[in-house]
Amino acid sequence: MKTIFPVLVLTALSAATASAQQTSAAPGVQRLLILSKAERMLSIVDPATLKIVGRVPAGPDPHEVVSSTDGKVAYVSNYGGGTYNTLTAIDLVGHKSLATIDLGALRGPHGLHFVGGKVWFTSEVAKAVGSYDPATNKIDWVVGTGQNGTHMIYVFPDLSRVVTTNLGSGTVSFIEKRTGPRPDWDATTVQAGGRAEGFDVSPDGTQVWAANAQDGTITIIDVASKRATSLAANVRGANRLKFTPDGKLVLVSTLGAPDLVVIRASDRSEVKRIPVGRGAAGIQIQPDGARAYIACSPDDYVAVIDLKSFAVVGRIDAGNNPDGLAWAARPN
């Protein structure tokens, strides 16, 4: 069932507190999406100027956000620690709320990924992952992980493999399509570390890196063999982990320390610790790899980092307790 929200027209707010560098030339309209959990708002930001061009209600307790491939619609997970069971759809062109998507028994939606024209999501309470098809307005696929706190999600481009972290169990789940006369899905559980949460898949698709908030380690898993190794990265309180688009660097945010940690993927050595505030959560990297945006939740701003100099070059004030970040690109 869809519930249409009233349209709210808001004045665009200036959000830059430092001189912004121009993003590299790219076709169409580029936007950075920032969720404010405390204000229940989505800020739509022009990354070239670091100015907010629109703010839209994001539903109750918004945690993660993802954009459709065409950059026209954003989807927000309404988490509520397992209380809520909705996604909120937002028009990124008209800057207005579109609809509430009822997930039924799939409560506690959190992690999101948009691939193959569908919204893929986790459900902590159901210990499951699922996909929602905007074209039919239906949930068309659900598979259980059997793990506690199924939290973040990544779907491979060919839709043959889904990866999740399960923070309650400290594990990583691989859910893989099985071909043959009776197609099905196989689930493999790999032990990671305490409170495995933020993770990413290397751009070449061969490795999964998962940050373990409780242990301060990073579990590195070979996708083909499912063999795991542990890296003593000193990232206690880790929240999110992201590869740069070229696969050379890994960024780890932590709510337990003031720095963003930068690791070289090839030899797994620490490159830099960049002071960003009292702690950090969401990470978004520009597609060209020039800058990273870090949600400094305790400090109520998003830090802008130049990935060549490793310097903080700007700040975006987009509401209290910023967390989920996403990138949207659409044709002119």
Disulfide bonds with the S-S distance in Angstrom:
none
